[in-house]
């Protein structure tokens, strides 16, 4: 059944985060499930315990159960203080650990505890409580005794992109150290059976592009992926395979899970930056050296060239999310 879903997003003005791309991704998924979705962004600002209390009170005055809001079938609250609004079908998808911010305030400990308990009451007023990660769920449990479920989003499009021609792209996401990237380019420049896109930061893009031009490397095409841009995320999803180094704990796991769902190979580097989104998937983990990176890329090419269309399996059983159950 089609629903009018309003996603409430409190936003610090002119403060850029990855949360916007997350919500755009959610909106895209819900729309693909047939829902009408709108993101409602409201500015907030807090720097003291008094400002926290003031905004908690102000948001508690938003009552979307009133007659003029009857067309809103569901409200999804994402960040503090949106938990305080009222609606008969209010669901929480908590994407931040607000209690850590409260703990950093310079005020009496009793005031902090009172504010946290007020937040707990607001959170418990929701019909369902989800979070964007296992970490946030654990914090809710330890700080408030509130049970929640991590909700991992992925692309619901079941069509695989693996069976195109050899031009399919391998996505290599590496850290932003120019010298390291140049060494990686040196180690893979003779791999010429596919395109290789190296993601880096904007600052280093021109330097690396110039380096490739000087070396005459045509098959290693460098592009800066802005992960705050939904189009770039979708471009990652459409690629044949992915390799992630230094995976961001918040933003990069969406295309990873989508890739996994469409049975595409996933490779990540063993190290301190591994996170729960990689750990819960069956994937190849390699050491951080050029030899292993090259071997992994060659394995991806071999996999890509050998796979047949009837071998593609959408492994939905590994992702324990039923969107219709949650949003219908």
GURONU-957837 format. One line per 4 residues: number of its first residue (from 0); their letters; for each residue y, x, z negated of N, C-alpha, C. Coordinates in steps of 0.2 Angstrom, whole numbers, padded with zeros to 4 digits. Each point is the difference from the previous one (the first is absolute). Last residue first. Example, Ala and Ser with C-alpha at 12.3 -4.5 7.8 and 13.67 -1.06 7.14 Angstrom:
BEGIN
1	sa	-0011,0064,-0035,0006,0004,-0001,0005,-0004,-0003; -0028,0002,0000,0006,-0004,0000,0006,0004,0000;
REM end
This chain:
BEGIN
327	xxxx	-0004,0026,-0027,-0001,-0007,0002,-0001,-0005,-0006; 0002,0025,-0002,0007,-0003,0003,-0001,-0007,0002; -0019,0013,-0009,0006,0002,-0004,0006,-0004,0002; -0021,-0002,0011,-0001,-0002,-0007,0006,0001,-0004;
323	xxxx	0000,0008,0022,0000,-0008,0000,-0001,-0002,-0007; -0002,0023,0004,0007,-0002,0000,0001,-0008,0000; -0018,0018,-0010,0000,-0006,0004,0007,-0003,0001; -0012,0025,-0008,0006,-0004,0000,-0001,-0006,0005;
319	xxxx	-0012,0022,-0006,-0002,-0006,-0004,0006,-0005,-0001; -0011,0020,0017,0006,-0002,-0002,-0001,-0007,-0004; -0018,0010,0010,0002,0006,-0004,0007,-0002,-0003; -0012,-0014,0016,-0003,0000,-0007,0003,0005,-0004;
315	xxxx	0006,-0003,0023,0004,-0003,-0005,-0003,0000,-0007; -0002,0013,0023,-0004,0001,-0006,0004,-0004,-0006; -0004,0000,0028,0006,-0001,-0005,-0003,-0001,-0007; -0009,0014,0023,-0002,-0005,-0005,0007,0000,-0005;
311	xxxx	-0011,0010,0026,0006,-0001,-0005,-0001,-0005,-0005; -0014,0007,0019,-0002,0003,-0006,0006,-0001,-0006; 0000,-0008,0024,-0005,-0004,-0005,-0002,0004,-0006; 0014,0011,0016,0004,-0006,-0003,-0005,-0004,-0004;
307	xxxx	-0004,0026,0001,0000,-0005,0004,0003,-0006,-0003; 0003,0028,-0004,-0001,-0007,-0003,0000,-0005,0006; 0003,0025,0002,-0007,-0003,0000,0000,-0007,-0002; 0020,0013,0001,-0002,0000,0007,-0007,-0003,0000;
303	xxxx	0012,0002,-0021,0003,-0004,0005,-0003,-0001,0007; -0008,0016,-0017,-0002,-0007,-0002,0004,-0005,0005; 0004,0022,0003,-0007,-0001,0002,-0002,-0007,-0002; 0022,0007,-0006,-0001,0000,0007,-0007,-0002,0002;
299	xxxx	0004,0004,-0022,0003,-0006,0002,-0001,-0001,0007; -0007,0020,-0008,-0004,-0005,-0002,0002,-0007,0002; 0014,0019,0002,-0005,0000,0005,-0005,-0006,-0001; 0017,0003,-0016,0002,-0003,0006,-0005,0000,0006;
295	xxxx	-0006,0011,-0020,0001,-0007,-0001,0003,-0004,0006; -0001,0024,0000,-0007,-0003,0000,0000,-0008,-0001; 0020,0012,-0003,-0002,0000,0007,-0006,-0003,0001; 0007,0003,-0022,0004,-0005,0004,-0002,-0001,0007;
291	xxxx	-0010,0017,-0013,-0002,-0006,-0002,0003,-0006,0004; 0009,0022,0002,-0007,0000,0003,-0003,-0007,-0001; 0021,0005,-0010,0001,-0001,0007,-0007,-0001,0003; 0004,-0007,-0026,0000,0006,0004,0000,-0001,0008;
287	xxxx	-0004,-0013,-0024,0007,0001,0004,0000,0006,0003; -0023,-0015,-0004,0005,0004,-0004,0006,0002,0004; -0013,-0024,0002,-0001,0007,0002,0004,0004,-0005; -0013,-0026,0002,0006,0004,-0003,-0002,0007,0001;
283	xxxx	-0006,-0026,0011,-0002,0007,-0001,0006,0004,-0003; -0008,-0026,-0006,0004,0004,0005,-0002,0007,0000; -0003,-0026,-0011,-0004,0005,0002,0003,0004,0006; 0014,-0013,-0020,-0003,-0001,0007,-0005,0006,0001;
279	xxxx	0014,-0003,-0020,-0005,-0006,0001,-0003,-0001,0007; 0015,0019,-0006,-0006,0000,-0004,-0004,-0006,0001; 0022,0001,0010,-0005,0004,0003,-0007,0000,-0003; 0018,-0011,-0010,-0002,-0003,0006,-0005,0004,0005;
275	xxxx	0008,0008,-0022,-0005,-0005,0000,-0001,-0004,0006; 0009,0025,0001,0002,-0005,-0004,-0006,-0006,0001; 0008,0029,0005,-0004,-0006,0001,0001,-0006,-0005; 0011,0022,0001,0004,-0006,0002,-0005,-0005,0002;
271	xxxx	-0006,0022,-0008,0004,-0004,-0005,0002,-0006,0002; -0020,0010,0014,0006,0003,-0003,0003,-0005,-0005; -0016,0002,0024,-0001,0000,-0007,0006,0003,-0003; 0002,-0013,0023,-0001,0007,-0003,-0001,-0001,-0007;
267	xxxx	-0007,-0018,0020,0006,0002,-0004,-0002,0007,-0004; -0008,-0020,0021,-0001,0007,-0003,0006,0001,-0004; -0014,-0021,0015,0006,0002,-0005,-0002,0007,-0003; -0008,-0018,0023,-0001,0006,-0005,0006,0002,-0004;
263	xxxx	-0006,-0025,0008,0003,0006,0003,-0001,0005,-0005; -0005,-0025,-0001,-0005,0005,0001,0002,0007,0004; 0013,-0020,-0008,-0002,0000,0007,-0005,0006,0001; 0009,-0003,-0022,-0003,-0006,0002,-0003,-0001,0007;
259	xxxx	0012,0020,-0008,-0007,-0001,-0002,-0003,-0006,0002; 0022,0003,0005,-0004,0004,0004,-0007,0000,-0002; 0016,-0011,-0013,-0001,-0004,0006,-0005,0004,0005; 0006,0010,-0020,-0004,-0005,-0001,-0002,-0004,0006;
255	xxxx	0016,0017,0001,-0006,0003,-0001,-0005,-0006,-0001; 0023,-0006,0003,-0004,0002,0006,-0007,0003,-0001; 0012,-0005,-0020,-0001,-0006,0004,-0003,0002,0007; 0007,0017,-0017,-0007,-0003,0000,-0001,-0006,0004;
251	xxxx	0021,0014,-0003,-0004,0001,0005,-0007,-0003,0000; 0019,-0002,-0017,0001,-0003,0007,-0005,0001,0005; 0000,0007,-0025,0002,-0007,0001,0000,-0002,0007; -0006,0022,-0008,-0003,-0005,-0004,0002,-0007,0001;
247	xxxx	-0001,0021,0018,0005,-0003,-0005,-0004,-0006,-0004; -0012,0022,0011,0001,-0007,0001,0005,-0002,-0006; -0007,0023,0010,0005,-0002,-0005,0002,-0007,0001; -0013,0005,0020,0001,0005,-0005,0005,-0002,-0005;
243	xxxx	-0017,-0013,0019,0005,0000,-0004,0000,0006,-0005; -0009,-0011,0025,-0001,0006,-0005,0006,0000,-0004; -0013,-0018,0019,0006,0002,-0004,-0003,0006,-0004; -0005,-0016,0025,-0003,0003,-0007,0006,0003,-0003;
239	xxxx	0003,-0013,0020,-0008,0001,0000,-0002,0002,-0007; 0023,-0014,0003,-0003,0007,0002,-0007,0000,-0002; 0015,-0018,-0006,-0003,-0001,0007,-0003,0007,0002; 0011,-0002,-0021,-0006,-0005,0000,-0003,0000,0007;
235	xxxx	0021,0012,-0003,-0006,0003,-0003,-0006,-0004,0000; 0019,-0010,0008,-0002,0005,0005,-0006,0005,-0003; 0011,-0016,-0014,-0005,-0004,0005,-0002,0005,0005; 0016,0008,-0015,-0007,-0002,-0004,-0005,-0003,0005;
231	xxxx	0022,0004,0008,-0004,0006,-0001,-0006,-0001,-0003; 0014,-0018,0002,-0003,0001,0006,-0003,0007,0000; 0011,-0008,-0019,-0006,-0004,0001,-0003,0002,0007; 0016,0016,-0016,0000,-0004,0006,-0006,-0003,0002;
227	xxxx	0004,0015,-0018,0003,-0006,-0002,0001,-0004,0006; -0010,0021,0002,-0005,-0005,-0003,0004,-0006,-0003; 0004,0018,0020,0004,-0003,-0005,-0004,-0005,-0003; -0006,0022,0015,-0002,-0007,-0002,0004,-0002,-0006;
223	xxxx	0003,0020,0021,0001,-0002,-0007,-0001,-0007,-0002; -0011,0017,0019,0004,-0006,-0001,0001,-0001,-0007; -0011,0018,0020,0002,-0001,-0007,0005,-0006,0000; -0021,0010,0016,0006,-0003,0000,0002,-0002,-0007;
219	xxxx	-0018,0016,0013,0002,-0001,-0007,0007,-0003,0000; -0010,0006,0021,-0004,-0005,-0003,0002,-0001,-0007; 0011,0017,0013,0001,-0007,0002,-0004,-0005,-0003; 0010,0026,-0004,-0005,-0005,-0002,0002,-0007,0002;
215	xxxx	0012,0023,0002,-0003,-0004,0006,-0006,-0005,-0002; 0015,0015,-0014,-0007,0002,0001,-0003,-0004,0006; 0022,-0005,-0006,0000,0008,0001,-0007,0002,0002; 0003,-0022,-0007,0003,0001,0007,0000,0007,0002;
211	xxxx	-0007,-0007,-0022,-0005,-0002,0005,0003,0002,0007; 0015,0004,-0018,-0006,0005,0000,-0005,-0002,0005; 0018,-0015,-0003,0002,0006,0004,-0006,0005,0000; -0003,-0019,-0013,0000,-0002,0007,0002,0006,0005;
207	xxxx	0001,0002,-0024,-0007,0000,0003,0000,-0001,0007; 0021,-0001,-0010,-0003,0007,-0001,-0007,0000,0003; 0011,-0021,-0002,0003,0004,0005,-0003,0007,0001; -0007,-0014,-0019,-0002,-0002,0007,0002,0004,0005;
203	xxxx	0005,0001,-0024,-0004,0005,0003,-0002,-0002,0007; 0012,-0015,-0014,0004,0006,0000,-0004,0006,0004; -0009,-0022,-0004,0005,0000,0005,0004,0007,0001; -0026,-0001,-0008,0006,-0003,-0002,0006,0001,0005;
199	xxxx	-0026,-0003,0007,0004,0005,-0004,0006,-0004,-0003; -0025,-0003,0016,0006,-0003,-0004,0003,0005,-0005; -0015,0001,0025,0001,0003,-0007,0006,-0003,-0003; -0018,-0005,0020,0006,-0002,-0002,0001,0003,-0007;
195	xxxx	-0016,0003,0023,0000,0001,-0007,0008,-0001,-0002; -0019,-0006,0022,0007,0001,-0003,0000,0001,-0007; -0021,0007,0016,0003,-0006,-0003,0007,0002,-0002; -0015,0016,0009,-0003,-0006,0002,0003,-0006,-0003;
191	xxxx	0004,0024,-0003,0004,-0003,0005,-0003,-0006,0003; 0002,0021,-0019,-0004,-0006,0000,0004,-0005,0005; 0008,0022,-0007,-0004,0000,0006,-0005,-0006,0000; 0016,0004,-0018,0004,-0001,0007,-0005,0000,0006;
187	xxxx	-0003,0003,-0026,-0003,-0006,0004,0003,-0001,0007; 0006,0017,-0017,-0007,0000,0000,-0003,-0006,0004; 0024,0005,-0002,-0004,0005,0004,-0007,-0001,0000; 0013,-0016,-0012,0001,0000,0008,-0004,0005,0003;
183	xxxx	0001,0002,-0023,-0004,-0006,0002,0000,-0001,0007; 0015,0015,-0009,-0006,0003,0000,-0006,-0005,0002; 0022,-0008,-0002,0000,0005,0006,-0007,0003,0000; 0005,-0013,-0019,-0001,-0004,0006,-0001,0004,0006;
179	xxxx	0006,0010,-0020,-0007,-0002,0000,-0002,-0004,0006; 0022,0007,-0003,-0004,0006,0002,-0007,-0002,0000; 0016,-0016,-0006,0001,0002,0007,-0005,0005,0001; -0002,-0019,-0018,0001,0007,0000,0000,0003,0007;
175	xxxx	-0004,-0023,-0009,0006,0001,0003,0002,0008,0000; -0026,-0014,0000,0006,0001,-0005,0006,0003,0005; -0018,-0015,0012,0000,0006,-0004,0006,0001,-0004; -0016,-0017,0017,0005,-0001,-0005,0000,0006,-0004;
171	xxxx	-0010,-0008,0025,-0001,0005,-0005,0006,0000,-0005; -0014,-0016,0019,0006,0001,-0004,-0002,0005,-0005; -0009,-0005,0026,-0002,0001,-0007,0006,0001,-0004; -0004,-0015,0023,0004,0005,-0003,-0004,0002,-0007;
167	xxxx	-0008,-0008,0026,0001,-0003,-0007,0003,0006,-0004; -0007,0001,0024,0007,0001,-0002,0001,-0002,-0007; -0020,-0003,0013,0000,0006,-0004,0007,0002,-0003; -0006,-0026,0006,-0001,0006,0003,0001,0006,-0005;
163	xxxx	-0007,-0022,-0011,0005,0001,0005,-0002,0007,0003; -0010,-0013,-0020,-0003,0001,0007,0005,0000,0006; 0005,-0002,-0025,-0004,0006,0001,-0002,0001,0008; 0012,-0018,-0014,0004,0004,0005,-0004,0006,0002;
159	xxxx	-0007,-0026,-0011,0001,0008,-0001,0003,0003,0006; 0001,-0025,-0013,-0001,0003,0006,0001,0008,-0001; 0004,-0018,-0016,-0007,0002,0000,-0001,0005,0006; 0022,-0007,-0016,-0002,0000,0007,-0007,0003,0001;
155	xxxx	0013,-0001,-0020,-0005,-0005,0000,-0002,-0001,0008; 0011,0021,-0016,0001,-0004,0006,-0006,-0005,0001; 0006,0007,-0025,-0002,0004,0006,0001,-0005,0006; 0005,0003,-0030,0001,-0003,0007,-0003,0004,0006;
151	xxxx	-0005,-0003,-0028,0000,0005,0006,0001,-0004,0006; 0003,-0005,-0027,-0001,-0003,0006,0002,0005,0006; -0008,-0001,-0028,0004,0003,0005,-0002,-0003,0007; 0001,-0013,-0024,-0005,0003,0005,0004,0004,0005;
147	xxxx	0003,-0008,-0028,0002,-0001,0007,-0005,0003,0005; 0006,-0006,-0029,-0005,0002,0005,0003,-0002,0007; 0012,0007,-0024,0000,-0005,0005,-0005,0003,0005; 0009,0010,-0021,-0006,-0004,-0001,-0001,-0005,0006;
143	xxxx	0018,0017,-0003,0001,-0007,-0002,-0006,-0004,-0001; 0001,0024,0005,0007,-0001,-0003,0001,-0007,-0003; -0021,0008,0011,0002,0004,-0006,0006,-0002,-0003; -0006,-0011,0020,-0005,-0002,-0005,0001,0004,-0006;
139	xxxx	0014,0003,0019,0001,-0007,-0003,-0005,-0001,-0006; -0002,0020,0012,0006,0000,-0004,0001,-0006,-0003; -0018,0002,0015,-0001,0003,-0006,0006,0000,-0005; 0003,-0008,0022,-0004,-0004,-0004,-0002,0003,-0007;
135	xxxx	0012,0013,0015,0004,-0005,-0003,-0004,-0005,-0004; -0012,0016,0012,0004,0003,-0005,0004,-0005,-0004; -0013,-0005,0019,-0004,0000,-0006,0004,0003,-0006; 0014,-0012,0021,-0005,0006,-0002,-0003,-0001,-0006;
131	xxxx	0015,-0016,0009,-0001,0004,0006,-0004,0006,-0001; -0002,-0025,-0013,0004,0006,0000,-0001,0004,0006; -0003,-0027,-0011,-0002,0005,0003,0004,0006,0000; -0004,-0026,-0011,0003,0007,-0001,-0004,0005,0004;
127	xxxx	0004,-0029,-0002,-0004,0005,0001,0004,0007,0000; 0010,-0020,-0006,-0007,-0003,0001,-0005,0005,0001; 0023,0004,-0016,-0002,-0001,0007,-0008,-0002,0001; 0013,0005,-0021,0001,-0007,0003,-0002,-0001,0007;
123	xxxx	-0001,0021,-0013,-0006,-0004,-0001,0002,-0008,0002; 0016,0017,0002,-0005,0002,0005,-0006,-0005,-0001; 0019,-0002,-0014,0002,-0002,0006,-0006,0002,0005; -0003,0007,-0022,0000,-0007,0000,0002,-0003,0007;
119	xxxx	0001,0023,-0003,-0007,-0002,-0001,0000,-0008,0001; 0021,0011,-0002,-0003,0001,0006,-0007,-0003,0001; 0010,0000,-0021,0003,-0005,0004,-0002,0001,0007; -0007,0016,-0014,-0003,-0006,-0002,0003,-0006,0004;
115	xxxx	0010,0021,0002,-0007,0000,0003,-0004,-0006,-0001; 0021,0003,-0011,0001,-0001,0007,-0007,0000,0004; 0000,0005,-0023,0002,-0007,0001,0001,-0002,0007; -0004,0022,-0006,-0006,-0004,-0001,0002,-0007,0001;
111	xxxx	0018,0015,0001,-0005,0001,0005,-0006,-0004,0000; 0015,0000,-0018,0003,-0004,0006,-0005,0001,0006; -0006,0012,-0020,-0001,-0007,0000,0003,-0004,0005; 0004,0023,-0001,-0006,-0002,0002,-0002,-0007,0000;
107	xxxx	0025,0009,0004,-0005,-0001,-0006,-0006,-0002,0003; 0014,0013,0017,0002,-0005,-0004,-0006,-0001,-0006; 0005,0012,0024,0002,0003,-0006,0002,-0006,-0004; -0019,0001,0021,0007,-0002,-0003,0002,0003,-0007;
103	xxxx	-0022,0002,0013,0005,0005,0000,0007,-0002,-0002; -0019,-0015,0001,-0001,0005,-0005,0005,0006,0000; 0000,-0017,0017,0003,-0003,-0007,-0001,0006,-0005; -0009,0004,0021,0007,0001,0000,0003,-0003,-0006;
99	xxxx	-0023,-0002,0002,0002,0007,-0001,0007,0001,0001; -0008,-0021,0003,-0001,0002,-0007,0002,0007,-0001; -0002,-0011,0021,0006,-0001,-0003,0000,0003,-0007; -0014,0004,0023,-0001,0000,-0007,0006,0000,-0004;
95	xxxx	-0007,-0011,0025,0003,0005,-0004,-0002,0000,-0007; -0006,-0016,0017,0000,0006,0004,0003,0006,-0003; -0012,-0026,-0003,0004,0005,-0003,-0001,0006,0003; -0004,-0026,0005,-0002,0006,0003,0004,0006,-0002;
91	xxxx	-0004,-0028,-0008,0003,0007,0000,-0004,0005,0004; 0004,-0028,0001,-0004,0005,-0001,0003,0007,0000; 0004,-0029,-0003,0003,0007,0000,-0005,0005,-0001; 0004,-0026,0003,-0005,0004,0004,0002,0007,0000;
87	xxxx	0014,-0017,-0010,-0007,-0002,-0002,-0006,0004,0003; 0025,0010,-0007,-0003,-0004,0006,-0007,-0002,-0002; 0023,0016,-0010,-0005,-0006,-0001,-0002,-0003,0006; 0009,0026,-0009,0002,-0006,0003,-0006,-0005,-0001;
83	xxxx	0000,0023,-0008,0003,-0005,-0005,0002,-0007,0004; -0009,0021,0010,-0005,-0003,-0004,0003,-0006,-0004; 0013,0016,0012,-0002,-0006,0004,-0005,-0004,-0004; 0014,0021,-0005,-0002,-0005,-0004,-0002,-0007,0003;
79	xxxx	-0012,0021,0005,0005,-0003,-0005,0007,0000,0003; -0019,-0002,0018,0003,0005,-0005,0003,-0004,-0005; -0012,-0012,0017,-0003,0007,0001,0003,0005,-0006; -0007,-0028,0007,0005,0004,-0004,-0003,0007,0000;
75	xxxx	-0004,-0024,0015,-0003,0007,-0002,0006,0004,-0003; -0004,-0028,0005,0004,0006,-0001,-0004,0006,-0002; -0004,-0025,0014,-0002,0005,-0004,0005,0005,-0001; 0004,-0020,0012,-0007,-0002,-0003,-0003,0006,-0004;
71	xxxx	0025,-0011,0009,-0003,0006,-0002,-0007,-0001,-0003; 0015,-0018,0006,-0003,0003,0006,-0004,0007,-0002; 0014,-0012,-0016,-0007,-0003,0001,-0003,0002,0006; 0022,0004,-0012,-0004,0006,0003,-0007,-0003,0001;
67	xxxx	0018,-0014,-0008,0003,0003,0006,-0005,0006,0002; -0005,-0012,-0020,-0001,-0004,0006,0002,0004,0006; -0008,0015,-0021,0005,-0006,0001,-0001,-0003,0007; -0011,0020,-0009,-0004,-0007,0000,0005,-0006,0001;
63	xxxx	0006,0024,-0002,-0002,-0002,0007,-0004,-0006,0000; 0019,0013,-0016,-0006,-0005,-0001,-0001,-0003,0007; 0014,0021,-0014,-0002,-0002,0007,-0006,-0005,-0001; 0010,0010,-0019,0004,-0006,0002,-0002,-0002,0007;
59	xxxx	-0008,0021,-0010,-0003,-0006,-0003,0003,-0007,0002; 0010,0021,0005,-0005,-0002,0005,-0005,-0006,-0003; 0018,0009,-0013,0003,-0003,0006,-0006,-0002,0005; -0005,0011,-0020,0002,-0007,-0002,0003,-0003,0007;
55	xxxx	-0007,0022,0001,-0006,-0004,-0002,0002,-0007,-0001; 0017,0016,0003,-0003,-0002,0006,-0006,-0004,-0001; 0011,0008,-0019,0005,-0004,0004,-0004,-0003,0006; -0011,0016,-0013,0000,-0006,-0003,0004,-0005,0004;
51	xxxx	0001,0022,0006,-0007,-0002,0001,0000,-0008,-0002; 0019,0013,-0004,0000,-0002,0007,-0007,-0003,0002; 0004,0009,-0022,0003,-0006,0001,0000,-0003,0007; -0010,0021,-0005,-0004,-0005,-0003,0004,-0007,0001;
47	xxxx	0006,0019,0018,0000,-0001,-0008,-0004,-0005,-0002; 0004,0005,0023,0001,0007,-0003,0000,0000,-0007; -0004,-0016,0025,-0001,0001,-0007,0000,0007,-0002; 0002,-0020,0022,0002,0007,-0003,0000,0000,-0007;
43	xxxx	-0006,-0015,0025,0000,0001,-0008,0002,0007,-0001; -0001,-0020,0022,0002,0006,-0003,-0001,0000,-0007; -0015,-0013,0018,0006,-0001,-0004,0002,0006,-0004; -0016,-0011,0022,0002,0006,-0003,0007,-0002,-0004;
39	xxxx	-0022,-0013,0012,0006,-0001,-0003,0002,0006,-0004; -0018,-0006,0022,0002,0004,-0006,0007,-0001,-0002; -0020,-0016,0013,0007,0003,0000,0001,0004,-0006; -0020,-0014,0016,0002,0005,-0005,0007,0002,0001;
35	xxxx	-0021,-0018,0008,0007,0001,0001,0002,0004,-0006; -0026,0000,0010,0005,-0002,-0005,0007,0001,0002; -0023,0006,0010,0003,-0006,0002,0005,-0003,-0005; -0011,0022,0001,-0005,-0005,-0002,0003,-0007,0001;
31	xxxx	0013,0019,0006,-0006,0000,0004,-0006,-0005,-0002; 0020,0003,-0013,0001,-0004,0006,-0006,0000,0005; -0002,0013,-0020,0000,-0007,-0001,0002,-0004,0006; 0001,0023,0002,-0007,-0002,-0001,0000,-0008,-0001;
27	xxxx	0021,0011,0002,-0003,0000,0006,-0007,-0003,-0001; 0012,0003,-0019,0003,-0006,0004,-0004,0000,0006; -0004,0019,-0013,-0003,-0006,-0003,0002,-0007,0004; 0010,0021,0006,-0007,0000,0002,-0004,-0007,-0003;
23	xxxx	0023,0004,-0006,-0001,-0002,0007,-0007,0000,0003; 0004,0007,-0022,0001,-0007,0000,0000,-0002,0008; -0002,0023,-0004,-0005,-0003,-0003,0000,-0008,0001; 0018,0014,0006,-0005,0000,0005,-0006,-0004,-0003;
19	xxxx	0018,0003,-0015,0001,-0005,0006,-0005,0000,0005; -0001,0015,-0019,-0002,-0007,-0001,0001,-0005,0005; 0005,0024,-0002,-0005,-0002,0004,-0002,-0007,-0001; 0025,0008,-0005,-0006,0002,-0002,-0005,-0002,0005;
15	xxxx	0028,0004,-0005,-0005,-0001,0005,-0007,0002,-0003; 0025,-0010,-0008,-0005,0005,-0002,-0006,-0001,0004; 0020,-0013,0001,0001,0006,0003,-0004,0006,-0003; 0000,-0022,-0015,0004,0001,0006,0000,0008,0002;
11	xxxx	-0021,-0012,-0012,0006,0004,-0002,0004,0002,0006; -0016,-0022,-0003,0001,0006,0003,0006,0004,-0003; -0020,-0022,-0001,0006,0003,-0003,0001,0007,0002; -0015,-0020,0011,0001,0007,-0001,0006,0002,-0003;
7	xxxx	-0018,-0022,0006,0006,0002,-0003,0000,0007,-0002; -0012,-0018,0019,-0001,0007,-0004,0007,0002,-0003; -0012,-0024,0009,0006,0003,-0001,-0001,0006,-0004; -0013,-0018,0017,-0001,0004,-0005,0007,0004,-0001;
3	xxxx	-0013,-0023,0012,0007,0004,-0001,0000,0004,-0006; -0023,-0008,0014,0005,-0001,-0006,0006,0004,0002; -0024,-0011,0013,0006,0004,0000,0004,-0001,-0006; -0027,-0002,0001,0006,-0004,0000,0006,0004,0000;
REM end
